[in-house]
């Protein structure tokens, strides 16, 4: 297994996300990354990402959908974790989908709101976790001057909030 493999860690919550990763072979080798509010991802070496299986807070953040990885990277991480005995695969080696079904990035949500892709908005309202709904509200408030009235009504009605609050 090459240590130079980089895994794309994609943030799925508003604001800054701080995660801790440890080298699973040398626990002293650790990395605390911050994916800033204006960033969507960071690249992290595979040997450090594998340490997420040893850090309950990082694994919980993954399972709660605070961050994710592209499918190819997920498969690489979970295959390497199973190979190293860090993760026992219950489904024949496929990467587990123990993350929320609805996980859109800030740019995907912004694009959906701006272009009127109501399927994304409705998916977040119906099936999104708290972080995804917070993302939706934050972006809708930022873009309120550009939103169609129907979009505003769907978001406000679906989430039981007012987008006008806190907007000058």
Steps between C-alpha positions, in 0.01 A plus 500: 500500500654830394502775759493764227138427406294809571135478601260787436320589826188701406331721760120478522428749779500880509789686658839351579536126559794376709589130480776296657672215322776269630730271308358157584852349505665778703244665727746781584480619139180702501339775302229742601347656192267794474281530195428870520160659441603599147647158410312190393771234534852408607730226375628267774744208465331158504709371793364785714139464381510134606547625856139624497399146597699544824368845592137488616437873442629490142309183419184651653548813288520277191193296594302817579577640157723787609751389238512249219726382220445435130380142440836385358681634808244338734561165334877546527478598870265219603689236300829608660336511844364146457842384376666649811238357737367844596157438355304178465291506186152358543402541136767321303753780481281780367542837663230534765242765439453592864480866418185703455337453161483876440843666500545801275798738505461873546556561128245232403238656728581851379473385137170324569352811663625736228387281210173383653590131534221435744569127524820577696316750722213256560742212573673709766169607653359146504807284570790729589669495838523807720828616337356477148191697603723761665704526179179549301375778730838677509535500123135593442542800732816605314323469165155623607506802266543264204244235600159448346213547743394137446846378606487716814154363585612138452804543725314697768200265499709184486729598785258712701730803501508852363783583262446870565621472863843645542507628142545871455 
